[in-house]
């Protein structure tokens, strides 16, 4: 069984940013939530959780999971560039 690589980018906590990242993953890596992409064919998936140490009552931590380590790296670089402070 192959495991997934977890990537957390805290800046994606807003709904619009989270869904934009999911849409980018679908365009880049393929569908994740279709019937054909379930199980071993699933290249990635996303999840949002409430951490145990929230700084506020509305804090969410989005996590993205990738089957291919190169995909995880590509996602991290793409979204780090998106939120880079200049």
C-alpha distances in whole Angstrom, upper triangle without the diagonal:
4,6,10,13,16,19,22,26,28,31,29,30,33,32,33,31,28,28,30,26,24,27,26,22,23,26,24,20,21,20,18,19,20,19,18,16,14,10,9,12,13,13,15,16,19,20,24,24,28,28,29,32,33,36,37,37,35,33,29,26,24,21,19,15,14,11,13,15,18,18,18,21,23,23,24,27,28,28,30,32,33,34,35,39,42
4,7,10,13,16,20,23,26,28,26,28,30,30,31,28,25,26,27,23,22,24,23,19,20,23,21,17,18,18,16,18,20,19,18,15,14,11,8,11,11,11,12,14,17,19,22,23,26,26,28,30,31,34,35,35,33,31,27,24,22,18,16,12,10,7,9,11,14,14,14,17,19,19,20,23,24,25,26,29,29,30,32,35,38
4,7,10,13,16,20,22,25,23,24,27,27,28,26,23,24,25,21,20,22,22,18,19,22,20,17,18,18,15,18,20,20,19,15,14,12,10,12,11,11,11,12,14,16,19,20,23,22,24,26,28,30,32,32,30,27,24,20,18,15,13,9,8,6,9,10,14,13,12,15,18,17,18,21,22,22,23,26,27,28,29,33,35
4,6,10,13,16,19,21,19,21,24,23,25,22,19,20,21,18,16,19,18,15,17,19,17,14,16,16,13,16,18,19,18,14,14,12,11,12,10,9,8,9,11,13,16,17,20,20,22,24,25,28,29,29,27,24,21,17,15,11,9,6,5,5,7,8,12,11,9,12,15,14,14,18,19,19,20,23,23,24,26,29,32
4,7,10,13,16,19,17,19,22,22,23,21,18,20,20,16,16,19,17,14,17,19,17,14,17,17,15,18,20,22,21,17,17,15,14,15,13,11,9,10,11,13,15,17,20,19,21,23,24,26,27,28,26,23,19,16,14,10,8,5,5,6,7,6,10,9,7,9,12,11,11,14,16,16,17,20,21,21,22,26,29
4,7,10,13,15,14,16,19,19,21,18,15,17,18,15,14,18,17,14,17,19,17,15,18,18,15,17,21,22,22,18,18,17,17,17,14,12,10,10,9,10,12,13,16,15,18,19,20,22,24,24,22,19,16,12,10,7,6,5,7,9,11,9,12,11,8,10,13,11,10,14,15,14,15,18,19,19,21,24,27
4,7,10,12,11,13,16,17,18,15,13,15,16,12,13,16,15,13,16,18,16,15,17,18,16,18,22,24,24,20,20,19,19,19,16,14,11,11,9,10,12,13,16,15,18,19,19,20,22,23,21,17,14,11,9,6,5,6,8,11,12,10,12,10,7,9,11,8,7,11,12,11,11,15,15,15,17,20,23
4,6,9,9,10,14,15,16,13,11,14,15,12,13,16,16,14,17,20,18,18,20,20,18,20,23,25,26,22,22,22,22,22,19,17,13,12,10,10,10,11,13,12,15,15,15,17,18,19,17,14,11,7,6,5,6,9,11,15,16,14,15,14,10,12,13,10,9,12,13,10,11,14,14,13,15,18,21
4,6,6,8,11,13,14,11,10,13,13,10,12,15,14,14,17,19,18,18,20,21,19,21,24,27,27,24,24,25,25,24,21,19,15,14,11,12,11,12,14,13,17,16,15,16,17,19,16,13,11,8,7,7,8,12,14,17,18,16,17,15,12,12,13,10,8,11,11,8,8,11,11,10,12,14,18
4,5,6,9,12,14,11,10,14,14,12,14,17,17,17,20,22,21,21,23,23,21,23,26,29,30,26,26,27,28,27,23,22,18,16,13,12,10,11,12,11,14,14,12,12,14,15,13,10,8,6,7,9,11,14,17,21,21,20,20,18,15,16,17,14,11,14,14,11,10,14,13,10,13,14,18
4,6,8,11,11,8,9,12,12,11,14,16,15,16,19,21,20,21,23,23,22,23,27,30,30,27,28,29,29,28,25,23,19,18,15,14,12,14,14,14,18,16,14,14,15,16,14,11,10,9,9,11,13,16,19,22,23,21,21,19,16,17,17,14,12,13,13,9,9,12,10,7,10,12,15
4,6,8,8,5,5,9,9,8,10,13,13,13,16,18,18,19,20,20,19,20,23,26,27,24,24,26,27,25,22,20,17,15,11,11,10,12,13,14,18,17,15,15,16,16,13,11,9,8,6,9,10,14,17,20,21,20,20,18,15,16,16,12,12,14,12,9,10,13,10,9,13,15,18
4,6,9,7,6,10,11,11,12,15,16,16,18,20,21,21,22,21,20,20,24,27,28,25,25,26,28,27,23,22,18,16,12,11,8,10,10,12,15,15,12,13,12,13,10,7,6,6,6,10,12,16,19,22,24,23,23,21,18,20,19,16,15,17,16,13,14,16,14,12,15,17,20
4,6,5,6,9,10,11,12,14,15,17,18,20,21,22,23,22,21,21,24,27,29,26,26,28,30,28,25,24,20,18,14,13,11,13,13,15,18,18,15,15,14,14,10,9,8,10,9,13,15,18,21,25,26,25,26,23,21,22,21,17,17,19,17,14,15,17,14,13,16,17,21
4,6,5,6,8,10,11,12,14,15,16,18,20,21,21,19,18,18,21,24,26,24,24,26,28,27,23,22,19,16,13,12,10,13,14,17,20,20,17,18,16,16,12,11,10,11,10,13,14,18,20,24,25,25,26,22,21,23,22,18,18,20,18,15,17,19,16,15,19,20,23
4,6,5,6,9,10,10,12,14,15,16,18,20,20,19,19,19,21,25,26,24,25,27,29,27,23,22,19,17,14,15,13,16,17,20,23,23,20,20,19,19,15,15,13,14,12,15,15,19,21,24,25,26,25,22,21,22,20,17,18,19,16,14,16,17,14,14,17,19,22
4,5,5,6,9,10,10,12,14,15,16,18,19,18,18,19,22,25,26,23,24,26,27,26,22,21,17,16,13,13,12,15,17,18,22,22,19,19,19,19,15,14,12,12,10,13,13,17,18,22,23,23,22,19,18,19,17,14,14,16,13,10,13,14,10,10,14,16,19
4,5,5,6,9,10,11,13,14,15,16,17,16,15,15,19,22,23,20,21,23,24,23,19,18,14,12,9,10,9,12,14,16,20,20,18,19,18,18,15,13,10,10,7,10,10,14,16,19,20,21,21,17,16,18,16,13,13,16,14,11,13,15,12,13,16,18,22
4,5,5,6,8,10,10,12,14,15,15,14,13,14,16,20,21,19,20,22,23,22,18,17,14,12,10,11,11,15,17,19,23,24,21,22,21,21,17,16,13,13,10,12,12,15,16,20,21,22,21,18,17,19,17,14,16,17,15,13,16,17,14,15,19,21,24
4,5,5,6,9,10,11,12,14,14,14,15,15,18,22,22,20,21,24,25,22,19,18,15,14,12,14,14,18,20,22,25,26,23,24,23,23,20,18,16,15,12,14,13,16,17,20,21,21,20,17,16,18,16,12,14,15,12,10,14,14,11,13,16,19,21
4,5,5,6,9,10,10,12,13,13,13,14,17,21,21,18,20,22,22,20,17,15,12,11,9,12,12,16,18,20,24,24,22,23,23,23,20,18,15,13,10,11,9,12,13,17,17,17,17,13,13,14,12,9,11,12,10,8,11,13,10,12,15,18,21
4,5,5,6,9,10,10,10,10,9,11,14,17,18,15,16,18,19,17,14,12,10,8,7,10,12,15,18,20,24,25,23,25,24,24,20,19,15,14,10,11,9,11,12,15,16,17,17,13,13,15,14,10,13,15,13,11,15,16,14,16,19,22,25
4,5,5,6,9,10,10,9,10,12,14,17,18,15,17,20,21,18,15,14,12,11,11,14,15,19,22,24,28,28,26,28,27,27,23,22,19,18,14,14,12,14,15,17,18,19,18,15,15,17,15,12,15,16,13,12,16,17,14,17,20,23,25
4,5,5,6,8,9,10,12,14,16,19,19,16,19,21,21,18,16,13,12,12,12,15,17,20,23,25,28,29,27,28,28,28,25,23,20,18,15,14,12,14,13,16,16,17,16,12,13,14,11,9,12,13,10,10,14,14,12,15,18,21,23
4,5,5,5,7,8,9,12,14,17,16,13,16,17,17,15,12,10,8,9,9,13,15,19,22,23,27,28,27,28,28,28,25,23,19,17,14,13,9,11,10,12,13,14,13,9,10,12,10,8,11,13,10,11,14,15,14,16,19,23,25
4,6,5,5,5,7,9,11,14,14,11,14,16,17,14,11,10,9,10,11,14,17,21,24,26,29,31,29,31,30,30,27,25,21,20,16,15,12,13,12,14,14,16,16,12,13,16,13,11,15,16,14,14,18,19,17,20,23,26,28
4,6,6,8,10,13,14,17,16,14,17,19,19,16,14,12,12,13,14,18,20,24,27,29,32,33,32,33,33,32,29,27,24,22,19,18,15,16,14,16,16,18,16,12,15,16,13,12,16,16,13,14,18,18,17,20,22,25,27
4,6,9,11,14,15,18,17,14,17,19,18,15,13,11,11,13,14,18,20,24,27,28,32,33,31,33,33,33,30,27,24,22,18,17,14,14,12,14,13,14,12,9,12,13,10,9,13,13,11,13,16,16,16,19,21,24,26
4,7,8,12,13,16,14,11,14,15,14,11,10,7,8,10,13,16,19,23,26,27,31,32,31,33,33,33,30,28,24,22,18,16,12,12,9,10,10,12,11,8,10,13,10,10,14,15,13,15,18,18,18,21,23,27,29
4,6,10,10,13,11,9,12,14,14,10,9,7,8,10,13,17,20,23,27,28,32,33,32,34,34,34,30,28,25,23,19,17,14,13,12,12,13,15,15,11,14,16,14,13,17,18,16,17,21,21,21,23,26,29,31
4,6,6,9,9,6,10,12,13,10,8,8,8,9,12,15,18,21,25,27,30,32,31,33,33,32,29,27,24,22,18,17,14,13,12,13,14,17,17,14,15,18,17,15,19,20,18,19,22,23,22,24,27,31,33
4,6,9,9,5,7,10,11,9,6,6,6,6,9,12,15,18,22,24,27,29,28,31,30,30,27,25,21,19,16,14,11,11,10,11,13,16,17,13,14,18,17,15,18,20,19,19,22,23,22,24,27,30,33
4,7,8,6,7,10,12,10,8,10,9,8,10,12,15,18,22,24,27,29,28,31,30,29,26,25,21,20,17,15,13,13,13,14,17,20,20,17,18,21,20,18,21,23,22,21,24,26,25,26,29,32,35
4,5,5,7,10,12,10,9,11,12,11,14,16,19,22,25,28,31,33,32,35,34,32,29,28,25,24,20,19,17,16,16,16,19,22,22,19,20,24,22,20,24,26,24,24,27,29,27,29,32,35,38
4,5,6,9,11,10,9,13,14,13,16,18,21,24,27,30,32,35,34,37,36,35,32,31,27,26,23,21,19,18,18,17,20,23,24,21,22,26,25,23,26,29,27,27,30,32,31,32,35,39,41
4,6,9,10,7,8,11,13,14,17,19,23,26,29,31,34,37,36,39,38,37,34,33,29,27,24,22,19,18,17,16,18,21,22,19,21,24,23,22,26,28,26,27,30,31,30,32,35,39,41
4,7,8,5,4,7,9,10,13,16,20,22,26,28,31,33,33,35,35,34,31,30,26,24,21,19,16,14,13,12,14,18,19,16,18,21,20,19,22,24,23,23,27,28,27,29,32,35,38
4,6,6,5,9,10,10,13,15,19,21,25,26,29,32,32,34,34,33,30,29,25,23,20,18,16,14,13,12,15,19,20,18,19,22,22,20,23,26,25,25,28,30,29,31,33,37,39
4,6,6,9,10,11,14,16,20,21,25,26,29,32,32,35,35,34,32,30,26,24,21,18,16,13,13,11,14,18,20,18,18,22,22,21,23,26,26,26,29,31,30,32,34,38,40
4,6,8,10,12,16,18,22,23,27,28,31,33,33,36,37,36,34,32,28,25,22,19,17,13,12,9,12,15,17,16,17,20,21,20,23,25,25,26,28,30,30,32,34,37,40
4,6,9,11,15,18,22,24,28,29,32,34,34,37,37,36,34,31,28,25,22,19,16,13,12,9,12,15,16,14,16,19,19,19,22,24,23,24,27,28,28,30,32,36,39
4,6,7,11,14,18,20,24,25,28,31,30,33,33,32,30,28,24,22,18,16,13,10,9,8,10,14,15,13,14,17,17,16,19,21,21,21,24,26,25,27,29,33,36
4,7,11,14,18,20,24,25,28,30,30,32,33,32,29,27,23,21,17,14,11,9,6,5,7,11,11,9,10,14,13,13,15,18,17,18,21,22,22,24,26,30,32
4,7,10,14,17,20,21,25,26,26,28,29,28,26,23,20,17,13,11,7,5,4,6,8,11,12,9,9,13,13,11,13,16,16,16,18,20,20,21,24,27,30
4,7,11,13,17,19,22,24,23,26,26,25,22,20,16,14,11,9,6,5,7,9,12,14,15,12,11,15,15,12,14,17,17,16,18,21,20,21,24,27,30
4,7,10,14,15,19,21,20,22,22,21,19,17,13,11,7,6,4,6,9,12,14,15,17,13,12,15,15,12,13,17,16,14,17,19,18,19,22,25,28
4,7,10,12,16,18,17,19,19,18,16,14,10,8,6,5,6,8,12,15,17,18,20,17,15,18,18,15,16,19,18,16,18,21,20,20,23,25,29
4,7,9,13,15,13,16,16,15,12,10,6,6,4,6,9,11,15,18,20,20,22,19,17,20,20,16,17,20,19,16,18,21,19,19,22,24,28
4,6,9,11,11,14,14,13,11,9,6,5,6,8,11,13,17,20,22,22,24,22,19,22,23,19,19,22,22,19,20,23,22,21,24,25,29
4,7,9,7,11,10,9,8,7,5,6,9,11,14,17,20,23,26,25,27,25,22,24,25,22,21,24,24,21,22,25,23,21,24,25,29
4,5,6,9,10,10,10,8,7,7,10,11,15,17,21,23,26,25,27,25,22,23,25,22,20,24,24,21,21,25,24,21,24,25,29
4,6,10,11,11,12,10,10,10,14,15,18,20,24,26,28,27,30,28,25,27,28,25,24,27,28,25,24,28,27,25,27,27,31
4,7,9,10,12,9,11,11,14,16,20,22,25,28,30,28,30,29,25,27,29,26,24,26,27,24,23,27,26,23,25,25,29
4,5,7,8,6,8,9,13,15,19,22,25,28,30,29,31,29,25,27,28,25,23,26,26,23,22,25,24,21,23,24,27
4,7,8,7,10,11,15,18,21,24,27,31,32,30,32,30,27,28,29,26,24,26,26,23,22,25,23,20,22,22,25
4,5,6,9,12,15,18,22,25,28,32,33,32,34,31,28,29,30,27,25,27,27,24,23,26,24,21,23,23,26
4,6,9,12,15,19,22,25,29,32,34,33,34,32,29,31,31,28,26,29,29,25,25,28,26,23,26,26,29
4,7,10,13,16,19,23,26,29,31,31,32,29,27,28,29,25,24,26,26,22,23,25,23,20,23,23,27
4,7,10,13,17,20,23,27,28,27,29,26,23,25,26,22,21,23,23,19,20,22,20,18,21,21,25
4,6,10,13,16,20,23,25,24,26,23,20,22,23,19,18,21,21,17,18,21,19,17,20,21,25
4,6,10,13,17,20,22,21,22,20,17,19,20,16,15,18,18,15,16,19,17,16,18,20,24
4,7,10,13,17,19,18,19,17,14,16,17,13,13,16,16,13,14,17,16,15,18,20,24
4,7,10,13,15,15,16,14,11,14,15,12,11,15,15,13,14,17,17,16,19,21,25
4,7,10,12,12,13,11,8,11,12,9,10,13,13,12,14,17,16,16,19,22,25
4,7,9,10,12,9,7,11,12,10,11,15,15,14,16,19,19,19,22,25,28
4,6,7,9,6,6,9,10,9,11,14,14,14,16,19,19,20,22,26,28
4,6,9,8,8,11,12,12,14,17,17,18,20,22,23,24,26,29,32
4,5,5,7,9,10,11,13,15,16,17,19,20,22,23,24,28,30
4,5,5,6,9,10,11,12,14,16,16,19,20,21,22,26,28
4,5,5,6,9,10,11,12,14,15,17,18,20,21,25,26
4,5,5,6,9,10,10,12,14,15,17,19,20,24,26
4,5,5,6,9,10,11,12,14,15,17,18,22,24
4,5,5,6,9,10,10,12,14,16,16,20,22
4,5,5,6,9,10,11,12,15,15,19,21
4,6,5,6,8,10,11,13,14,18,20
4,6,5,6,8,10,11,12,15,18
4,6,5,6,9,10,10,14,16
4,6,5,6,9,10,14,16
4,5,5,6,9,12,15
4,5,5,6,10,12
4,6,5,9,10
4,6,9,11
4,6,9
4,6
4
